[in-house]
Amino acid sequence: FPKILINEIQLASASSTRDEFVELYNPNDSSVDLTDWYLQKKTVSGSSFSTFAPAALFASKTIPARGYFLIAHPSSTFAADIFTSYGVADNNTLALKNPNGEIVDKIGWGEAHDCENGCSLNPEVNQSIQRKFQNDTFIDNGNNANDFEIQDCPSPKTRLGNCPASTPNTAPSAVFTVSPPLPLVNQTVTFDASSSTDAQGAIVLYSWDFGDGQNTSSTQATSTHSYLASGNYTVRLVVFDNNNSSSTISSILSVASSTEPVAPSGAHVLISEVMAGASGADAGDEFIELYNPTDAAVDLSGWSLQYASGASIVTASTVAKKNFLATSSIPANGFFLVARGRDALGGDGYRGSVVPDMSHRTFSLSGAAAGGKIFLVNDKEAIGGADDENVVDALDYSFLVPAGGQSLERKAKEGDSCVSVQGNGEFLGNGCAATSTDAFAVRAVPNPQNTQSFPEPRAAPAAPTALNASSSIASYSSSSLMMDFAWQPSADFSGATSSVHYELSDVTTASSTLLSTTTSTAHSYRVGEVGRSYTYALNAFDRDGLGSATSSAAVAVPGFLDSLYFYRDPRASSTSYLVDFYYSAYPFVPQIWSGVSAASTGNTWRMVVLYLNHEAPLEEYLNIGERLALDPALTWWMATVKFKNCAGTPDARDTFLVFPDASSTCQSAGSLSGDISSTILEDNHVIFTLASSTADAAFASSTDYLTAAFYDFWPYNVPRTFRLVAVDRIRYYFRDTPPSHAAPVMNASTTVDFDEPSSHIVVRWDAAADSDTLDSTLTYEINFTPVASSTVLDETRWESASPQPRAQFNGSAPISYNYPRTVAPGDAFVIGVRAKDEFGNL
């Protein structure tokens, strides 16, 4: 059985406690029969489900494709599809079950004991619980708390309700600090979120995830916690305001072992990236980045950075020194950023977007050819020389001075080799400990990182996977032309999913197209080309840009026509070229645009434009009344076609093939008379004649072809305008031989009557039917074989019949025919009747 969603629930309105409803939604592309489906509820004190809407109410009921079904209380004000007297209340659970008794969807709210991985909130009076709508789809990730939200404007059987205009609520701002900044195992850590703010209300809840599997929620801004093991932990805070809006912030906390010294002498912290200044006026835009390649955090509070110009001899009197702060520490496998602060006028300083862990104006790095010398020292005393025993790491960048706006970056360590940290080595860390000349390379676009940056190396997010094992991340709807994508969330190295974003690309051709960069796990867009295949690539990226392996999906999008044939008319006397459309149902062009306006109801058309030996262009709008103003470069390739129009002209000519959606829109006079006559649309097949004939064109199967563009009526312009639905990328090549046409099928009700006074026999039969030729064009042949010569039909005795048509009944019954013939006493015949279509098929 297909998936049906419980979509929205209202418990009461201000005017009545009986104004309650439950809305279902069908996310499928076809309607679903709800016979024998049923809804059950469970109260907060109940141990099992009880009746809410029994199966008897759903008998012979259907829910339309991508449509709604409403269940309401009989005393409510809603125009529901069915009514039930069983009510719902706070803290309840509802379960929708199919005829097999299987739970198809379930939602619990408030303090219900049976929810899908978390309960939604209880709604207030005049509120509803509504499934979230993101990227043109209702989300269903199996978590009531995350999939539903409180809606102030309930909207039964529509997506959004009509609310009075109001100022949108602004989400709060989440901020927190940690004390101490470099805690030890089993040490009490204080997390303080009192600096968090809400511009339009008040913060009412602080929800903490400490990154070690422990979490807590409180109305108080501070919380305490201790860690049982050393390591890096991602601490996450979510704050909620009094309108249930939220904001999230996360930070990496390094916890050191209580049994090891925090800053062992000679800890292998490295100078990892240096930018000596930008080009132009702001030469002070500079930074020094440190990297800790070890698995333990390092306390830098007793350390210093020291600098000497490239031409100077390093002594205690020639170095400039900046001491680290008392709170300075660098996390395991993490970074620390030191930058030049700006002056009082906001200039001559670092302008990067990554916030420095420490700023200073003690020295300025030289960008001159002589370069400079940078020393990382594990105490605060000025060094006596470049070989001072307290120097942990040093960089003399006179060997390779980066140009303004570029940086010098330490390479990564991969096995026993040093490799570039650009490209594939971007997230391997900066652990190459070779000599300066070999360990560094110029980076054209600097990449400063701080203590909040993710550690390196680390695990990349897992490649996104489909919602279930049997499906793809991509699915196509032929009715809406929507390509829908949905996938499971991927997690970063710490297990967090909220910091992961996704990049979805169309990689069908060598030049890929980025479709979306999103933090959502769903995306949709309408395709503009049919009759082709699409290939997609999806990657997950963590906050700092480390990407997953690629998840791929290939989707074949069929054309709107089952087939199109382009061939020479096989009839001997004809010099025409024919074009056959075959389709499964009419109209064969999806209604994408004309249905958006109530004014277009009952006045809709579709249009096809054929192009000869040219790809159908993505021309967005075509105006019937302004075709002469079209670009000749466009109209040159349009194929002129002959057809019977609504005025009755049998060989009207046009490049715009306008199909009426109803016989009422095919008018014999006026602006609509030039459209294709609805009388030629009796089968799922129509034959057109090209205006070109064998007298002026000789087509070949290897070179000549037709393409098609399909349009829907656009009801907002006068005169009639059509908007592009899609172009067909299939090339329909000319055929040297015509396609096979089906033979007519005779009705079995042929009868013979004898009128003795007039010596006539009258042969009567119902009209034949033909699946790919107009029934009105069929002709008949009759055979009178004397019994004296044969008891079976003599094939040489077939003759054309000109029968007399009888009345057509009820506007739809087949026309019957009479064929009289004079006979003599004693005549006996074997009589046969057969139909022939215009191609000679019998």
N, C-alpha and C positions, 0 to 999 in steps of 0.2 A: 504494500500500500504506500502511496506517496506521502511526502512530508506536508503536514498542515500545521501552521503556527498559531498558538494562543498569542494574540497581538496586543490587545488592550482590555483593561478592566476598570470599570467605575463602580464604586460601592454605594454612593449616595450623592444627591445634589442638595443645594440649599433649600429647595422647595419640597423635596420628598426623599425619604429614606428608601423608597422603592425605585428611585431613578438609578437603577443598576443595570449594567450590561457587560457582556463578554463578547469580544470581537475576535473572530478567526480570520486568518489570512492565508491564501493559497499562493505560494511562491513559484508554482509550476507554470509551464507554458500551455497547459491544457486544463479544462475544468475537471473537477473531481466529484464523483458520486458519493454523497455522505450517508447513504442508506446503511443502517446498522452501526454507524459511529455513535459515540456517546461521551458525555462529560461527567466526571465525578469530582467531589470535593472532599477535603479532609480538614477538620477543625483543629485548633491548637491542642485540644484535649483528646481528640479522637485518635484511635490506634489503627484505623483502617478507613478506606474511602467509602463514601456514601453517595447517593444519587444527587446529581445537580440537573443535568439535562439528559433524560433517558433516550435510548435508541429509537423508541417509537416516534419521538418528535422529529427525527432526522429522516424518516422514511420518504423516499423519492426526492430528497433535497440534494441540490448540487451547489458547489461553490465555484464561481467562474475563475478562469485562468488569471493569475495575478490580481485577484479580486477578494472581496470581503464577505463574511457571513456573520450576522448579528443575532445573539441570543439575549433576551431581555425579560424583565419581570412584567407580567401582564398589566400591572398598575403603573408602569413607567410611561414616559412620554415618547419613547423611541419607536420608530417604524422598523421593527425587528423582523428577521426571517422566521424565527420561532420564539415562543414564549415559555418560560418555566417559572413556577411559583417557589422553587427552592432558592433561597437567597445565599449571598456570599457576604462575608464580614471581614473585619481585621484579623490578621494572623491566620488566614486560611491558605490552603493549597488546592489548585485545580489541576486535573489531569485529563487530557484528551486521549481517548482510546479508539483504535480502529476495530473493525468487526472481529478481528482475532483476539481482542482484549489486550493488545499491546499498547503501551504508553507511547504515543507519537510526540507529545509535547507536555511539559509540566511547568508550572510556576507557583512558587510560594512567596508570601510577603509577610513583613512584620516579624513576629516571633514564631512563625510556622516551623514545624519540626521536620518538614519534608520539602526541601528546595533543591534546585539544581545547582550544587556547588556554591551556595550562598543565596540569601533571600533578598528580594526587592524590599523597598520601604513600604509601610502602610500609607495609602493615600488619604488626604484630608477630604472633607466635603467639597464638591465641585472640582476635585482633582481625579486623575486616572493614573493607573500604572500602564505605561506604554512602551512597547519595544522600540529601541533606538533605531533611527534611520540614518545610515551612513553610506556615502558613495552610491546613492540610488538603490539601496536595498535595505531591508530590515535585517539586522544582525542576529545571528543565532550561534553563539559560541558555547552553549551549554552551561551558562552561569547566569542565574537570575539577577544577581546583584549587579553584574556588569552589563547584561543585555537589556535591562529595563531602566527607565527613568520616570520620575514623577512629571506628569504633564498638567499644567494649569488650565489648559483648554482641551477637555476631552473631545475626541473626534471620531465618533462611531461611523464606520464604513467609509472613512476618508483618512488620508495620511496625517493631515494637520488640521487642528481646529482653528476657529476664528477668535483670536484674543483681542481685547482692547489694546491699543497702542501703548507701549510702556518702554521705559528705559531698560535695555538689556543689562542683566546682572554681570558685573565684572568679577572674574575669579579672584580669589585672594592670592597673596604673594607669600610663598613659603621660604623661610630663612632659618638656619640654625647654626649654632656654634657647639664645639666640643671642648671639654676640659677634663683632664689635661689633653693637649693636642697629640701627644705620643704616649698613650697609656701602656701599662704592662699587663701581663696576664693576671687575672683575679683582682685587678685594681678597679675601683668604682669610677665609672665615667659618667659625667653629667652632660646631657644633651639639652640645650636651651633653645627653644623656638620662640621666645618672647618678642623677637624682632619681626616676626611674621605679621603682616598687615592685611586688612580688608577695607577697600575704599568705600564700600556701600553698605557695610553691615558689620558683623562681628564674626570672628573665628570661634566656632563652637566645639571643634573636635580636632585633636592631634593624633594621628595614627603613625606609629613608628615601626619600621622593620630594621632590626639591628644587623642583618646580614649573616647571622649565624643560626638561622632557623627560629629565632625568638622575635616576638613582636608584641606590641601593646598599644592600646588606644586610651586616651584620657582627655578630659576637658581642660587639664592643666598644661601649660606651655613647656614645662620641664619634665624630664624623665631621667632615670639613672639605670645603668646596666654595667655588667662586668663580663669579660670574655674568658673562656676556659683554655684557649689555645692562641698562640701567636699567629699572625698572618694579616692579610689585607681583607677588610670587610667593607662591603658596600652598604652604607647606612641610608635608608630611604625614609623621608617624611612626607606624609600627605596631610594637608590641612583642609578642613571643610568649613564653609561659612554657613550662615543661617538660611541661605537659599539653596543649600546642598551643592553649591559649586565647589570645586576642589583645585588644588595646585600641588604639584609634586616636585621635590628636590632630592637629589642623592649626592653622596660624597663618599670617597674611599677613606677609610680609617685604618691606619697601620698599628697593629698591636704587637709589641715586642715581648720576647720571653723574659720572665723575671729572673731567670737563672743565668743569663748572659749579659755582659756589659752592653749598654745601648750603643756606644760609639767606640768600638775597639780601635786601638791605635793602628793606623794604616788601613782602615776600612776602604775597600776598593771602589770609592765613589769617583766618577770620571767627569771631566768636562766634555759635554756631548755635542753642543752646538753653540756657535758664536756668530752674532751679527754685529759688525763693527760700525754700522751707521747706514742710513738711507742716502740715496742720491738726492741732490737738490738742497733746499734751504734747511731742512730738518735733519742735520747730520747726527744729532743725538739720539735718533731712533735706533737703539742698540740693546742687546740682551746677551746674557750668558746663561746657558742651560746646563744643568748637572743631571747625570744619570747614575742610578744605583743598581748595578747588575747582580747584587746579592739577594738572598732570600730573606734578609732581615732588615728592618727599618734602621736608619742611622740618625742619631741625634746630632744636629749641626750647631747646637747652641754655643759650643765653645770653639767654633771654627771661624775662619775668615777667608775672604777672597782678596788677593793682592795682585797689583798690576804695575807693570813697568813698560815704558815706551820701547819700541823695537831697537832704537839706537843706543839705549842706555845700558850701563853695566848694573846688574842687579845687586843692590846693597840695601841695608835697612833704611838708608836715607833716600833712596831713589824709588822705592815702591810706594804706591798709594794703597791703602788698606780699608776694606769694609768688613766689619764684624757681622756675623750672623746674629739674628735675634734670639732671645731666650726661648722662644717657642719654635724655632726653626728645626725641622726634621725632614728627611727625605724617605718616602716609603720604599719598601722592598720592591725591586724591579720597577721603580717609579722615577719621577723627575722632580726637579726643583728649579724654578725660574727666577733669575735675578735680572732686573732691568734698570736702566737709567731713568730716574723720575723726571717729570717735566718741571720747567722753571715756573716762576710766579705768573707768567703770562700764558702758561699752557703750552709752551713750545720747548724745543731742544730736549726732547725726551722720547721715550718709548711710546708707540702708538698702536701696538698690536691689540688684537681682540682677546688674547689669552691673558688673564690677570696674573701679574707677577706675584710670586710668594714673598719677594723682598724687593723694595725699590731703594735707590740711593742716587746721590750726585757727588760721590767721593772722587770718581775719576771718569774719564771718557775714553772709550777705546779708539785707538788711532786707525784711520782708514788709509793712511799714507802707505807708500810702497815699503817702508821699513817695518810696517806691521806693529805688533806689540806682544807682550808676554803676560800670560794669565796664570796665576798660581792658586790652587785650592789647598789650604793649609789647615791642619787639624788643631791649631791653637790660634790665639789672638795676637801673638807677637810678630812684629815685622821680621821677615826672613832676612838672613845675612847673605844669601846667595841663591842661585838657581838650584843648587844641589842641597839645600837645607833639608835636614832629616825629617822635618815636620811637613814637608810638601807631599800631599797625597797624590796630586796630579797637576800637570802643567801643560800649557800649550803656548808655543812660540809660533805665531801664525805669519811670521815674516816670509816663510817659504811659499805661502799661497794666500795673498791678501784678497778677500772677496770684494767684488765690486759693490758700489752702493746699492742697497736694497737686496743683496744676496747674503747668504750665510755660509759658514764653514761647518760641516757636520761630520761627526765621528761615524765610521762605518759600523756595521753589525758583525757579530761573530756567528758564523754558521759552520758547525763542525770545527775544523782546524783552520778555516779560511775567514778572511775579512771580506765582506760583501757590501755593496751599496745599500743604503737604507732607503733608496728611492726605487719605486717599482715593487718587485716581489719581496724585497727586504724591508719594506716600510715599517713593519710592526715587529721586527726581531729585536728591538732594543739597540743600544749603542755600545756594545760590549767589546769592540775591537781594541785590544791593548797594545797594538804595534806602535812603532815610532810615529811621530807626528806626520812625517811625509807620507807614510803609507796608510795611516789610520783615518785620514780626513779627506773629504771631497767637497767641492762647491755645490751648494744647493741654490737653484735659481729662485725658488719660492720658499722662503724660510718657514719652518714649522715649529715654533716654540711650544713647549709643553710644561705644565706645572704639576704640583702635587695632586691636583684633582684629575689629572689625565689618567687614563687606564694604564695598568702596568704592561710592560713589554719584556719578553714575548708573552702572549696569552692565547687562549683558544678563541678561534673565530666563532661567530654565531653559526648554528646548524643551518644547513640549506632549508628553506621553507618547504613544507610538505602540504599536500592536499588535505582537506578536512577529513576525508576517509581514504582508506587504502585503495579502494576500487575506483576512485575518481581522479580527475586532473585538477590542476590549479585553475584551469580555464574552461569555460563552457559557453556555448553560443545559443542564442535564442533567435530562431528564424522569424518569429512574429514581430519582435521589436528591434532586431538587428543588434542587440546588445551583446557584447562580449563581457562576460562576468568572470571576475577572478576572486577566489577566496582561498585562504591558506591558514594553517596553524601558526600561531606566533612563535618566533624564534627567540632564544634567550642569549644574552651576552655571557661572558666568561663567569660572571657572578651569579647567573641564573635570572637576572632581571630581563623582563620583556619590554618594559615601558621606554627604555632608552634606545631600543632598536628601531631603525627605519628601514624601508624597503625601496628598492629601485626596480621598476618593471619596464622592460624594453621590448619593442618589436624588432626582432633580429632576423626577419625573413630575408632581407637583403644584406649585402655586405655593409651598407651604411645604416647601422641600427638607429632606431628612433626611441628616445626616452619618453614613455607614456606617463609615468607617475613616480614621484618621490613622496612617500607617505609613511606615517607611523601606524596607519590602519592596516588591518589584515584582509582588506577587500578593496576592489577597484572595479569600475565598470566604464565602458565607453561604447559608443555606437560605431560600428564599422561602416565605411563608406564604399567598400569594394566587395563584391560577391564573385562567385565563380573562381575562387583562388584559395590557397592555403596560407595560414599565418603561423609563424613560429615565435614564441615568446621566451624571454629569459627573466628570471626573478632572482634577486640577490638580497640577502639581509646584511645590514651594516650596523655595527655597534656605534656608540656615541662618538667615538674618535675615528671612525671610518674603516675599521677592519671588516672586510667583507667575507661572506660565506661562499661556499661552492654554489654553482648556478643550478637552479631548478628550471627545467624546460617544459614547454607544452607546445604541441602542434595541433592546430584546429583547422579542419577543412570546412570552408564556408561555401555551400552550394549556391548556384545561380537561382534566380526566381523561376526560370523556365526549365521544364524537364528536358526539353530539347528545342533547338532551332535549326531548321533546314533551309539552305539557300541553294537553289537548283533551277535548271531550265525546265519550263513547262513541257511535259512529255507528249502532250496532245499534238497530233500531226500538223494541224493548221495553225498552231500557236507560235509566236515569236517572242513570248514573254519569259521573264524570270520570276519565279515564285519564292516566297518566304513563308515557311510554316512555323507557327508557334504551337508548342504542346505544353500544357501545364496541368498540375494536379487539381487545382481548384481556382475558381474565379471569385474575387480579383486576385491575381497572382502577385501583385505589388503590395507589400505591407502598408497598412494605413499608419503612417508615422506622423504626418503633419496635419492632415485635414481634420483629424479627430480632436485637435486641441481647442477648437472653438465650437461652442454650442450653435453658433450661427451657421456652421457648415453642415449640420445634421440634415440628411436627405439631399444634400447638394454636394456630392463628392465625385471626383473623377481621378483616374490614374493616367499617366502618360508614358509612352515609350518613344525614344528617339534612336534611330538606327544610324550607324556611321559606317561608311564603305571604305575599307582599306585604311582605317585609322582607329587608334585607341579612343574609346569613349572618354571625353574630358570630364573633369570634375566641375562642371558648370553648375553653380549653386541654384540659380533661379532662371527660369525661362518664362517670359511673358507672352501670352497668346497674341495680344494686340500690338506688340512691339517687335515682332520677328524681323521686320525689315531693318531695324536698328541694330541687329546682332552683328558681331564682328564677322566679316566675310571669311576670315581664317577659320572660324568655327563652322559656319554654314556650308562652306565648300565641301566638307566631308559628310554632311548629313545626307542620308539616302531618302529620295522622294519615293513615296509609296502610293499605290492606287488601292482604293477600298470603297465599299458602299457606305455612304454617310447617312446621318439621321434625316436629311432632306430627301433621301431616296435615290440620290445620284449614284449609279452603280460603279463608276470609275473616277470618283473624286480623288484629287491628288493633294498630298501634304507631306511635310517632313515631321510634323508633330502628330503622333498617333494617340489621340485622346480617347480613352475608354470610359464610357459612362458606368457608374456603379449600380445604377438602377434604370429601368426603362423610362421612368418619369423624367430623367435628366437628358434623355435623347429626344430632342424636339425637332419637328419638321421645318420650322422657320425660326429666324432670329439668330442670335450669336452662338447658339448651341447646335445649330443644324449641321455644322461641318464636322462634328465628332463622328466617331465610328458608330455605325448603326448597331443597336443592341440585338437586332435580328440575326446578325452573323455570329453571335456569341452563344449559340445554343449548346455547343459541345465544349469540352476543355481543350479546344483546338481552334485555330483560326488561320486562314490562308490569305496572304496579301500578295499583290503583284507589284514588282518594282516598276517604276516609271521607265527605266532603261529597258530596251529590248535588244534582241540579237542584231537589229539593224544598226545600233550605235554603240554596242559594247560586246566584247567577247571575253567572258570570264573564264579563269583557269583555276583548277583545284589547288594548285601549288602556291598561288600568289594572291588570290582575291578572297576577301573575308568580310564579315559583318561583325560589329560590336554593338552593344546596347547600353543606353542609360535610362534609368527608371525614375519616374517622378510621381509625387503625390500632390494633390491640390493644396495650395497655400491660401487660406481664406481671408487674408488680411490686405490683399491688393486688388485694385480694379484698374484695367480689365483683368481677366483671369490669369493668375500666376501659378506656376508649378514649382515646387521645391524638390531638389534632388534627394532621392532616397538612397540610391547606390548606383554605381556603374558595374557592369558585368565585365570581368577581365578575361572571359573565355572568348577566343576568336572562333567564330563559326564560319569555317571555310566552305567555299563553293564546292558542290558535289557534281561529279560528272554524271551520276545516275540519280534519279529521284528516290525519295524514301518510299518504303512500302506503305500503301494506304489500305486501311481495312475495308473489306467488302461490306455492302449493306446486309442487314439481317431482316428477313421477312417475318411478319407476324404469322403465327400458325393458324389463324382463324379464316382461311380462305374457304368460301362456300359457293355452291352452284345451285341456282333456282331455275325451273323450267316453267315458262308461261305458255301453256298449251294453246289458248286462243290465237296468240300472235306468232306461234312457232318460234319463240325466242328462248335462248338460255341466257341468264345473267350471272356473270362471274363477279363475286364480291370479295374484296380483301381489305385488310387494314394496312395503313401506310408502313413501309419499311423504315428502319432506323439505321443511321450510319454514325459511327463514333467520331469520324474525322472529316466528314463532308456534310454540308448543310442538307438536311432532309428535304428541303424544298427544291433542291436541284436534282434529286433522284428521278430517273425515268424508269418505265416498266416495259417488260416484254412478256408476251403471252404465247402459249404453245397449245394447239389443238391437234393432237395426233389421233387419227382414226383407229379405233380398236381393231378394225379388220386388218390393218397393216402391222400393228404392234401393240403390245400391252404395256410398253414403256414409252417414255417421251422420245420422239424422233428429234434429235438435236438440229436437224436441218429445217424444222418447221417453226422455229422461234421467229416472231414478228413483233415490231414495235406496237405498243398498245397506247391508245389515247383514252384512258378511262375517264369516266365522269366522277368528279369528286363529290362525296357526300358531306353532310354537315359535320362540323367539329364540335364536340360536346364538352361543356364545362371549361372551355378555354384551354384544355390541356390534353384531352383524349385524342389519340391519333386520328387523322382524317381517313375515312374509308372511301373505297373506289368501287364503281359499278362498270362492268364491261359487257354490253349486250351483243349477242350474235344470233343470226337467223340460222335455224336448223331445219332439216327435213325429217319426216317420219322414218324411223329405223336407224338414224345416225347415232353413233356411239363414239365417244372421245375419251382419251386420257388427256386431262387439262393441267397445264403448269403455268405458274406466274413467277417471275423473278424481277428483282430490282437491279439497276445499274447506276453507279455513281459517275461523276463527270470525268473520272480518269479511266473508265471502262471496267472497273471492278464489278463482278457479278456476285 
